[in-house]
Amino acid sequence: MNYALRQKVCVKPGGIIEIHSHELPPGAVADVIIILETPPNKQQSLTRLIGTAKGSFATPEAADNFISQERDTWSY
């Protein structure tokens, strides 16, 4: 029969996690699954920033619409 033990822990420098419980018998074999509450920081591509700055366009269609509207305001 499987027994589950759930604890909230803080990851220490170097990625070290300690679990303390009187319910864990010495010499017992255990599987450990780690579920982070927040995802780890991953290096992300700079392309994720395209279109996110103030005044930028999220899509090419939005840029085309803006340019078309501006052209309509021009006087020849």
C-alpha positions as CSV (number, residue, x, y, z in Angstrom):
1,M,0.0,0.0,0.0
2,N,1.3,3.5,-0.9
3,Y,1.5,6.2,1.7
4,A,1.6,9.9,0.7
5,L,3.2,12.7,2.7
6,R,2.7,16.3,1.6
7,Q,4.8,19.2,2.8
8,K,5.5,22.8,1.8
9,V,9.2,23.4,1.6
10,C,11.5,26.2,0.6
11,V,14.2,25.4,-2.0
12,K,17.6,26.4,-0.6
13,P,20.5,27.7,-2.5
14,G,21.9,25.1,-4.9
15,G,18.5,23.6,-5.4
16,I,18.5,21.7,-2.1
17,I,15.2,20.6,-0.6
18,E,14.9,19.0,2.9
19,I,12.0,17.0,4.1
20,H,11.6,16.2,7.8
21,S,8.9,13.9,9.2
22,H,8.7,11.4,12.0
23,E,6.4,9.4,9.8
24,L,9.3,8.4,7.5
25,P,11.0,5.3,8.8
26,P,14.7,5.0,8.4
27,G,15.8,2.9,5.4
28,A,12.4,3.2,3.6
29,V,12.4,3.7,-0.2
30,A,10.4,6.7,-1.4
31,D,9.6,8.4,-4.7
32,V,9.8,12.2,-4.6
33,I,7.8,14.4,-6.9
34,I,8.5,18.1,-6.9
35,I,5.8,20.5,-8.1
36,L,6.8,24.2,-8.1
37,E,4.2,26.8,-7.3
38,T,5.8,29.2,-9.7
39,P,7.6,28.1,-12.9
40,P,11.4,28.5,-12.9
41,N,12.9,31.4,-14.7
42,K,13.8,30.2,-18.2
43,Q,15.7,32.2,-20.8
44,Q,13.2,33.4,-23.3
45,S,13.7,34.6,-26.8
46,L,13.7,38.3,-27.4
47,T,11.0,37.8,-30.1
48,R,8.5,37.4,-27.3
49,L,8.8,41.2,-26.8
50,I,7.7,42.1,-30.3
51,G,4.5,44.0,-30.2
52,T,4.3,44.3,-26.5
53,A,5.8,47.9,-26.1
54,K,3.5,50.9,-25.8
55,G,2.6,52.0,-29.3
56,S,3.5,48.7,-30.9
57,F,1.2,46.5,-33.0
58,A,0.4,43.0,-31.9
59,T,-0.3,41.7,-35.4
60,P,0.7,42.7,-38.9
61,E,-3.1,43.3,-39.6
62,A,-3.2,45.9,-36.8
63,A,-0.3,47.7,-38.3
64,D,-1.9,47.7,-41.8
65,N,-5.2,49.0,-40.4
66,F,-3.4,51.8,-38.6
67,I,-1.4,52.8,-41.8
68,S,-4.6,52.7,-43.9
69,Q,-6.4,55.0,-41.4
70,E,-3.5,57.4,-41.4
71,R,-3.4,57.5,-45.3
72,D,-7.1,58.3,-45.3
73,T,-6.4,61.4,-43.3
74,W,-3.8,62.8,-45.7
75,S,-4.7,65.6,-48.0
76,Y,-3.2,65.8,-51.5
